[in-house]
């Protein structure tokens, strides 16, 4: 099809105020920065009218795509297949796992009917294997209520679960007995409040639910009460733009109101600090407190003995790590001996031990750092083993180690992709979920008893379950890894997933979070429908090779992405001007920096676009705009403040959500208004799509994901003028 026609200078109007912010600068002493759309930071009637007008304007354009409905139908058809997680044996003696029949808004929690591991070799959930224990699809009519955190008590009697509404990171914790499932009765909906306990624990955010071993209660992190959230059943949380401050760690005793919960930790002098806890798995004796102050991979680590302390503010803490120098994650303990994963003098991470009975608290290396591989995950299994996942050149490798640091064997050595390990230390089985760009999912099972009896990998490792996809054939696609040189000569890896000819790129370089190989029916549908190629450069700034750089890396991130585009064009993988890019902040910055014509289109999703308005907890990654030195680095790269006036920008679609309280939508709102005001005659559309009743992405309903994908990929197709392949569905 031909590109959708575009008429310039017809954007909805946005009021410009005379608001100015003043910042300190090392170079210029004081800098006055105009912020005419500061009012878009507030959730007001004026903002609502503007967002509604913008969304309607964008919808009119997207609906002009003659393939839009057909693309959505193809994505939906190719998403309609059974999805499931690995099973885990819980304390009530039953196996639990998540299952989605295909297009359910949320996956339901299933369980076995007895202690036997379910056998899926001849039947599935749809044929009667297992039973529904908790179906979150019963929590709302539109599927926008989702499970945010869950935990079973150690006596197996209780299930605590957090419910998030409309994508907010805030959630409310409820408790029910494991003997009382939440499942439809004779096909009819049931009210989850009728069979649960009286607990209603509110204002929980960025928290796990951690039971004490006596099953009398659990720890959680919450923030101060907010009237703006209304009732727990209302979806008002997530629309505010205020920073998260004054986090508090509480202990809730089962059967008591939240007002009687026991305060364990807060710090009025360090309002940005947050609290993460864990209880030692086997003995339940130690409470581990991880204290973080920002997004840096650094934390404090304190330990309290629950046998010698009454839970509360007067607990005596052993401050093992009391400086923000590195990251320390407790993996397991054997009595007083702790096993930890850390980047202490090891950017690629290593495993160390600390013995609480040692007066010197010596840090002893157990599994040293590998310079060419990131130690991505460690799970303690059985009596004396670790499952260790290394990420080498962005490909996961799975190993079995002893807890004395000896490598025993590599598991699934021929696998290329991403691996996730599921188990508990008290179990003799562990499961590994494996997936890639062209593999929708394989679950492998490893039995430690079988391995130790005959020391044979073949006898211990087996494929437990395989995902089968409708409509897509993995044989039609190939994935390969190539390397290219960035502007400063650094070699950067990039995956290419091919179906035919065009190009789409995805990059993430803001936080230390890798974009790993994963299976996406929407992406593969686009490749097949339009004869496209998907490219994923693993640019610096992610965790693929360890975090050895910070802040200054941002410019390398942008250069890496632009160099990837140049590689694709130079090697005739994509034609000049036919590369569409997808990400967040990365896209807002790259379209500003790159020479005109570098990109054919851009889609920027929930990006941090105003780097002068970042949350204080993010300053470890982005810098602090209120620090004169950092300001001089941040201001010149902030997408909002550097929209070019000397060139045309490619077609651009900003995507955000009204309940995103992580990267609040003000970033996309203000950038859209600025782009449209600064470049009203840009020959290509500069649009914003605002999803209602949705957040940053977690817990988003299946149908919303399908619609998001159809709009995103449909936009790319209609602005590039891509032709639908007649044999897309065979």
Protein Blocks (a to p, Z undefined) as FASTA:
>chain_A
ZZddddehiaccddddfbdcddddfklopacdddfklmmmpccfklmmmmmmmmmmmmmm
mmmpmklmmmmmmmmmmmmccddddddddfkopacddddfklambacddddfbfbdcdfk
lbcfknopajdfbdcklmpmnopaccfbdcddfkopaccddddeehiabdcdddddfklc
cddeehiacdfklmmcfbdcehiahiacdddfklpaccdddddddfklmpfkbckehpac
bdcehiacddddehiafklpccfbdcfklmmbccdddddfklomaccddddfbfbdcddd
ddddfklpccdjkbccddfblcdfbccddfbdehjbccdddfehianopaddddfklmnl
pacdfbdcdfkbccfbccdehjkbccddddeehiacdddddfeopafbdchklbgcdddd
dddfkbcbdcdddddfklgbdcddddfklmmmnopaklmpccfbdcddehiafklpccdd
dddddfkopacddddddfblmccddddfkbccdcdddddfklmmmmmmnopacdddddeh
iaknopabghjlmmmmmmmmmmmmmmmmmnomacghiaccdddklmmmmmmmpcghkagb
dcdehiafblklccfklmmmnopfkbmklmmmmmmmmmklmccfkbccddddddddfklc
kbgcklmmmmmmmmmmmmmmbcbdcdddddehiafkgopafklmmmmmmmmmmmmmmmno
pacdfklpZZ
